[in-house]
Amino acid sequence: MFEQPLIAYFQDAIFPINLFSLPLAYTHCSVLTSFSNFTFLISDVHRIRQCSITIFYSNVTLEPENETETILLIWTWPFGQKFDTDCRGFGIEKCHLTDNRSLYPIADGVFFHHRDVCNNLQDLPKIPRPFFQKWVWANMESPANTPVMPILNNLFNLTCSYRIDSTIHVPYGYVLPRNSDEPVVQLPTKDKLVCWVVSNWNTLLLRVQYYEQLKNHIKINIYGKAFRNPLSDQAYEDVISQCKFYLAFENSAYKDYMTEKVFSPLLLGSVPIVLGPPREDYQQQIPANAFIHVDDFASPKELAERLHYLDRHPEEYMDYFKWRREYKVVRSWFGKEHACRSCSHIQKHRGSEVVHNLQTWFWSDK
């Protein structure tokens, strides 16, 4: 009889289901060895993992079980920020999120946040990955602010990020159809023309260079750590809602990279002036008449002239809010939504998936 450790067999097996178990007689065991000709069902594995066992077997038959929870192991909490693990708020059922690493051998997926992984590569799992298990690479930073780690190539099965072509797409926010019974939120009173809140000041960044030219042609109300004028969360929302236009300038221009700098003013009743990826990228996620792109103008001076014109013609300014009659803005929930939607994807896609070259896909495509 050919025998080998169970976890080693997992790596090389080719079956369309996730885990196995032993007959109920063995579920309160201390040691199990040399089993053969068993049919394994996924439900009993939760009982088996309570044992301290070494399992050998041969001629195993595998049977799927559809009613079990999908287990997603959160290897590290993103930026150390814990969140509750109830996914039902996203309409996702039967997903069990956990940070209990002892469940690694039976987890359907493992969720890795890039910034935490790259700071501690030695913390990656030491035990070989079970054949059924999918590893999720999660990241919400642009390539400019994401350390390149070639060692991570050919390691992950799924990607979860703001990129539309990610396996699991989770943007910084959504523009969704408004239900007929949802009232249209009235616009707040405006007493400022243009505002900008910024913390990271770097004269090499395009957004800083554009601001330095724009401010020569129009008054800009400035806030944030960069200007020694930090705002609380509530003050931030109050300021944006009081501004006719908000400078939604990203720190870098990459494919699909649209952050809360865009979705917050849309939600709070200001018109975002965007600087980042091309207009076409924005229009894939938000209405074309909801924002102004700096690329629509030959110079910062021309942009300033347009903003002054809209300030003098309120009826044309209000055209930028017509979309609100049919749509609403919802912010995404950093970390929790990424984990829940990753778990849901794994739940619905049991077949083989792989990211062949993470470096080429993410860092080489602007």
Order of alpha helices (4+ residues) and beta strands (2+ residues): alpha-beta-beta-alpha-beta-beta-beta-beta-beta-alpha-beta-beta-beta-beta-beta-alpha-beta-alpha-beta-alpha-beta-alpha-beta-alpha-alpha-beta-alpha-alpha
